[in-house]
Amino acid sequence: MLAVLAQAHMSLQGRIVTTAVLTLAGALFLQGSLHLFIGHRIEQSYSRALSQEMLGRVQMRLNERLSMVLADARILSELPPIQGLARVAHSAGVDPQDGSSRDVDWRRRLQQIFVSFHEARPDYRQIRFIGMADDGRELVRVDKSGGDIVILREDQLQKRDQAPYFDAVKALTPGDRYISRLNWAHQDGRIVEPRQAVLRYIVPAFDADGELFGMIVINVDANAFLGKVIREVAPPHRVIIRDAYAASFVYDPDTGTGRLYVDRPPPVSAEALRALQDSSQSSGLQRVDGFALEAISSTNEAIEGGRFTTGLIIEADRFTRETRLWAGYLVLFGCLMVLVATSFARATVRRHLAPFLRMTDEIDAARAGRRKPALPATRKDEIGQIARSFDELFEALQELVAQSVKHAEAVFESVQDGVVFVGRHGRITDANAAFARMAGVERDGLTGLPLNDLVPGTFTVDTSGVACQNGSEAGRTLVLDAAHFGGRSVPVEVTLSAISRDPGQHWVCIARDVSSRLADEATRARLIAALESSNSELNSYAFVASHDLKAPLRVIENAATWIEEDLGETLDEETRENLALMRSRIDRMQNLLDDLLEHARIGRKMGESPSPVITGAELRAELCALSTPPDGFTIDFAPGFDAISLPQMPLRSVLLNLLSNAIKHHDRADGRVEISVEEAGEMWRFHVRNDGPGIDPLYHDRIFGLFQTLKSRDQVEGSGMGLAIARKHVMLAGGEMKVVSDGQGRGALFTFTWPRYFDSERHTRVA
């Protein structure tokens, strides 16, 4: 648009001069001299106005983009999940408001919201919510890497109390914001390679008591962000944006790209940089090194350093091109006919500029009346070209606004939650179909109804307008009973948010029918109570059954001992063997009962302390001491086993069962067992390999069953419960166990997976 204006103006000057020459003949010579002087001044003023307008548009667009990101950060800081996290942090781990949401629930909701903002904002590189507690630990963080959106795990979150902005945010109050200086992106205290400059937008988040709870931090790709801002304006000259710390961004209109200079000066002369620095004390264009420099400084207390300077660097000869063209005429023709040509030139200029003045008046009137300007688009000259360009721009903007409204209406109608807009005095101004179904009222009948009639307790109305029931609770989520015109009451989850700067004037209410959720929660609570009762009964049954079954065994064992003592030397050899066989069967039965009780108690051992975490070297020493391999057997641990950290129990029991099983069932006096471990994503994968007899694939499932052995218990003493116990521990931990052997050659490989971040306390609470 500006290029069209400049072209039209230059063409207009040529027409004025040509007309004067043809009409006044020799008198035009003097008029040309006067026109040269006047045109030179007009051209300079017009070019200066164009440069100032262009620079103002760049500065305005930059401020709009800064405001947009700050608005996003402020919206994120007022979201219900952040208040939910604050409530959980001040309670016993469960949100007291709804009695069910935990810290992890609110974090998951906040993560999904961050992902949505990443999808909508391609320039965002990182969105974080940092808590003030625990040395400024990140609570939620979602990054964008190579086009992928990545939600960081709990163990990847960092503490940010050493960040330069952390102490600055502590001094902020509600409504304040903070923008950091241009700097390189850092990770773990080091600059990320390849280097990427970022701007950090920070807004504090406060809990319901007004205490600083944390901060929303948005990292923006500075190069892409600033380049996009300037490309939207499309300036024909080089643009430089410089902050108070000498970091600069230079945009080249010939390539349509920009480049950041953080640690070194930009390719601009030192004199031009000094002129930029002093721009707040200067006015108008400055001539620097063959260039014209126009600069605007913007002061903003929210920005670290407080100042951005935007400059426009223009070739100086663009301002003097017309002057040099006509300088030869001025030398040749002189100044003899100045008086004759002056009046004609003035009238001609006024006549040609009159359409521009009328267009300006019409545009001002249309702006005041919020209507489309009526411009002379039917003209065939440059004025008509400008008018048609304005009309095309206006129609494009109208189409964009209509499309945005259409999208907003589609979202409003398709969302499953009830959405209600409330105006002054708490009366409904609009509502979507979902809320009409929830209320049991025709949609047209909702307009004008007080929201309190449908959702009691939502608003308190006074003579001055509308106020939230508790002003400090704006934006919080409440569970209320909504009146249904069909005669029943529906529990709804309600979130109220003000959508105007004038408190109490306009609100949006989002209502969700939670009757099904509350019913599911009640059912789940009943099932949990029944399951806990069943577990208690099972524990009691296992203990009583084991105790009652062991009692007769002890009587039988005592009777065998008394028989042997009473008969003494009169016992023959066969009777002694029978008594010994009886005792071995009694011992086998007692071991079987112990293993059966241990198997039943896995996952139900309530009240036990969490197992300590030990190193692989400590676990290796315990396994070697407890397995007591016979002479000739070797137990080898692969390299790397000693360096890992593991829970002592029940992992020690699993490995000991596999190790003892390999020794017990070996068919030779000498043998070898090898234990190794490797990473498998979120799991450890353990391998226990022996060189004993293989296991036929037909029995791979059988060996993990209860009381199952492949050999007679007279050949190998055992209860047949060891592998069943080991496999149950692994399955409760979320892993799996299997055996690999073809049954033809030697050896068998037992492999199982185990969580790298194992919660031993939770393992003992599994029902």
Long-range contacts (C-beta under 8 A, 24 or more apart in sequence): 1-389, 1-390, 1-393, 2-50, 2-53, 2-54, 2-236, 3-236, 4-382, 4-385, 4-386, 4-389, 5-50, 5-386, 6-50, 7-382, 8-382, 8-383, 8-385, 8-386, 9-46, 10-322, 11-382, 12-352, 12-353, 12-382, 13-39, 13-43, 13-322, 15-352, 16-345, 16-348, 16-349, 16-352, 17-326, 19-348, 20-341, 20-344, 20-345, 20-348, 23-344, 24-337, 24-340, 24-341, 24-344, 26-337, 27-337, 27-340, 27-341, 28-337, 28-341, 29-329, 29-333, 29-334, 29-336, 29-337, 29-341, 30-333, 30-334, 30-335, 30-336, 30-337, 30-338, 30-339, 30-340, 30-341, 31-337, 31-338, 31-340, 31-341, 31-342, 31-344, 31-345, 32-326, 32-329, 32-330, 32-333, 32-341, 33-329, 33-330, 33-333, 33-334, 33-335, 33-338, 33-341, 34-338, 34-341, 34-342, 34-345, 35-326, 35-341, 35-345, 36-323, 36-326, 36-327, 36-329, 36-330, 38-345, 38-349, 39-322, 39-323, 39-326, 40-320, 40-322, 40-323, 43-319, 43-322, 43-323, 44-319, 47-318, 47-319, 48-284, 48-285, 48-294, 51-237, 51-285, 51-292, 51-294, 51-312, 51-314, 52-294, 54-233, 54-235, 54-236, 54-237, 54-312, 55-294, 55-295, 55-296, 55-310, 55-311, 55-312, 56-296, 57-233, 58-229, 58-230, 58-233, 58-235, 58-239, 58-310, 58-312, 59-296, 59-298, 59-310, 61-229, 61-230, 61-232, 61-233, 62-226, 62-229, 62-241, 62-298, 62-308, 62-310, 63-298, 65-225, 65-228, 65-229, 66-179, 66-300, 69-121, 69-201, 69-218, 69-220, 70-177, 70-179, 70-201, 70-203, 70-302, 72-117, 72-121, 72-201, 72-218, 73-177, 73-201, 73-202, 73-203, 73-216, 73-217, 73-218, 74-177, 74-203, 74-216, 76-113, 76-114, 76-117, 76-127, 76-129, 76-203, 76-216, 76-218, 77-203, 77-204, 77-205, 77-215, 77-216, 78-205, 78-475, 78-497, 79-110, 79-113, 79-475, 80-109, 80-475, 80-476, 80-477, 80-495, 81-106, 81-107, 81-109, 81-110, 81-113, 82-106, 82-110, 82-129, 82-205, 82-213, 82-214, 83-207, 83-208, 83-475, 83-476, 83-477, 84-109, 84-477, 85-110, 85-129, 85-131, 85-139, 85-213, 85-214, 86-207, 86-208, 86-213, 87-207, 87-208, 89-131, 89-133, 89-213, 90-207, 97-476, 97-477, 97-478, 97-479, 98-477, 98-479, 98-493, 100-521, 107-139, 107-140, 110-139, 110-140, 111-140, 111-142, 111-151, 114-140, 114-142, 114-151, 115-142, 115-149, 115-151, 118-142, 118-144, 118-149, 119-149, 122-224, 123-220, 123-221, 123-224, 123-225, 123-228, 124-218, 124-219, 124-220, 124-221, 125-185, 125-196, 125-198, 125-219, 125-220, 125-221, 126-198, 126-217, 126-218, 126-219, 127-216, 127-217, 127-218, 127-219, 128-216, 128-217, 128-219, 129-205, 129-214, 129-215, 129-216, 129-217, 130-160, 130-166, 130-214, 130-215, 130-217, 131-213, 131-214, 132-170, 132-212, 132-213, 132-214, 132-215, 134-159, 135-159, 135-161, 136-160, 136-161, 136-163, 136-166, 139-214, 155-757, 158-188, 162-189, 165-200, 165-202, 165-217, 165-304, 168-304, 169-202, 169-204, 169-212, 169-215, 170-212, 172-204, 172-212, 173-204, 174-204, 174-206, 174-210, 176-203, 176-204, 176-302, 177-201, 177-202, 177-203, 177-302, 178-202, 178-203, 178-302, 178-304, 179-300, 179-302, 179-303, 179-304, 180-304, 181-243, 181-244, 181-245, 181-247, 181-303, 181-304, 181-305, 182-222, 182-243, 182-245, 182-247, 182-249, 182-260, 182-262, 183-247, 183-262, 184-262, 185-219, 196-221, 196-223, 197-221, 197-222, 197-223, 197-247, 197-260, 197-262, 198-222, 199-225, 208-472, 208-473, 208-476, 210-472, 222-249, 222-260, 223-249, 223-258, 223-259, 223-260, 226-251, 226-258, 226-260, 227-251, 227-257, 227-258, 230-258, 231-256, 235-312, 237-312, 237-313, 237-314, 237-315, 238-312, 238-313, 238-314, 239-310, 239-311, 239-312, 239-313, 240-266, 240-268, 240-276, 240-310, 240-311, 240-313, 241-308, 241-309, 241-310, 241-311, 242-266, 242-273, 242-276, 242-308, 242-309, 242-310, 242-311, 243-303, 243-305, 243-307, 243-308, 243-309, 244-304, 244-305, 244-306, 244-307, 244-308, 245-305, 268-313, 272-311, 272-313, 276-309, 276-311, 277-309, 279-309, 279-311, 280-309, 285-319, 287-316, 290-315, 290-316, 291-315, 291-316, 292-316, 292-318, 292-319, 355-379, 355-383, 356-383, 359-383, 359-386, 359-387, 363-390, 417-510, 417-511, 417-512, 418-492, 418-509, 418-510, 418-511, 418-512, 418-513, 419-508, 419-509, 419-510, 419-511, 420-446, 420-451, 420-508, 420-509, 420-510, 420-511, 421-499, 421-506, 421-507, 421-508, 421-509, 422-451, 422-459, 422-466, 422-506, 422-507, 422-508, 422-509, 423-466, 423-505, 423-506, 424-465, 424-466, 424-504, 424-505, 424-506, 425-450, 425-461, 425-465, 425-466, 426-450, 426-451, 426-452, 426-458, 426-459, 426-461, 426-466, 427-451, 435-511, 438-482, 438-484, 438-490, 438-492, 438-511, 438-513, 439-482, 439-483, 439-484, 439-485, 440-484, 440-485, 440-486, 441-485, 451-509, 453-483, 454-482, 454-483, 455-480, 455-482, 455-483, 455-492, 455-494, 455-509, 455-511, 456-480, 456-481, 456-483, 458-494, 458-496, 458-509, 459-507, 464-504, 465-504, 465-505, 466-504, 466-505, 466-507, 467-503, 467-504, 468-496, 468-498, 468-507, 471-503, 474-498, 479-514, 482-511, 490-515, 491-515, 491-518, 531-767, 532-767, 534-767, 535-604, 535-767, 538-600, 538-604, 539-601, 539-604, 539-606, 542-596, 542-597, 542-600, 542-601, 543-597, 546-593, 546-594, 546-596, 546-597, 549-589, 549-593, 550-590, 550-593, 553-586, 553-589, 553-590, 553-593, 556-582, 556-586, 557-583, 557-586, 560-586, 584-717, 588-713, 588-717, 588-719, 591-719, 592-707, 592-719, 592-721, 595-719, 595-721, 595-722, 595-725, 596-706, 596-719, 596-721, 598-721, 598-725, 599-706, 599-721, 599-724, 599-725, 599-728, 602-650, 602-725, 602-728, 602-729, 602-732, 603-728, 603-732, 603-763, 603-764, 603-765, 603-766, 603-767, 604-764, 604-766, 604-767, 605-764, 606-764, 606-765, 608-764, 610-647, 610-759, 610-760, 610-761, 610-764, 611-647, 611-648, 611-649, 611-650, 611-760, 612-647, 612-648, 613-645, 613-646, 613-647, 613-648, 614-645, 614-646, 614-647, 614-648, 615-642, 615-643, 615-644, 615-645, 615-646, 616-640, 616-641, 616-642, 616-643, 616-644, 616-645, 616-646, 616-677, 617-641, 617-642, 618-648, 619-646, 619-648, 619-651, 619-652, 619-655, 620-675, 622-648, 622-652, 623-652, 623-655, 623-656, 623-659, 623-675, 626-652, 626-656, 627-656, 627-659, 627-660, 627-663, 629-663, 629-673, 630-663, 630-669, 632-669, 632-670, 632-671, 633-663, 633-666, 633-670, 633-671, 633-672, 633-673, 634-671, 634-672, 634-673, 635-659, 635-672, 635-673, 635-674, 635-675, 636-672, 636-673, 636-674, 636-675, 637-674, 637-675, 637-676, 638-674, 638-675, 638-676, 638-677, 640-676, 640-677, 640-678, 641-675, 641-676, 641-677, 644-677, 644-684, 646-684, 646-754, 646-758, 647-758, 647-760, 649-760, 650-729, 650-733, 650-760, 650-763, 651-729, 651-754, 651-758, 653-725, 653-726, 653-729, 654-726, 654-729, 654-730, 654-752, 654-754, 655-686, 655-688, 657-722, 657-723, 657-725, 657-726, 658-688, 658-723, 658-726, 658-750, 659-688, 660-722, 661-722, 661-723, 662-688, 662-690, 662-692, 662-748, 664-716, 664-718, 665-692, 665-693, 665-710, 665-711, 665-716, 666-690, 666-692, 666-693, 667-692, 667-693, 668-692, 679-756, 680-753, 682-755, 682-756, 682-757, 683-735, 683-753, 683-754, 683-755, 683-756, 684-753, 684-754, 684-755, 684-756, 685-751, 685-752, 685-753, 686-751, 686-752, 686-753, 686-754, 687-749, 687-750, 687-751, 688-749, 688-750, 688-751, 689-747, 689-748, 689-749, 689-750, 690-747, 690-748, 691-746, 691-747, 692-746, 692-747, 692-748, 693-746, 693-748, 694-741, 694-742, 694-743, 694-744, 694-745, 694-746, 694-747, 694-748, 695-739, 695-741, 695-743, 695-748, 696-741, 696-743, 697-741, 697-742, 697-743, 698-743, 700-738, 700-739, 700-741, 703-739, 704-737, 726-752, 727-752, 730-754, 732-763, 732-766, 733-758, 733-763
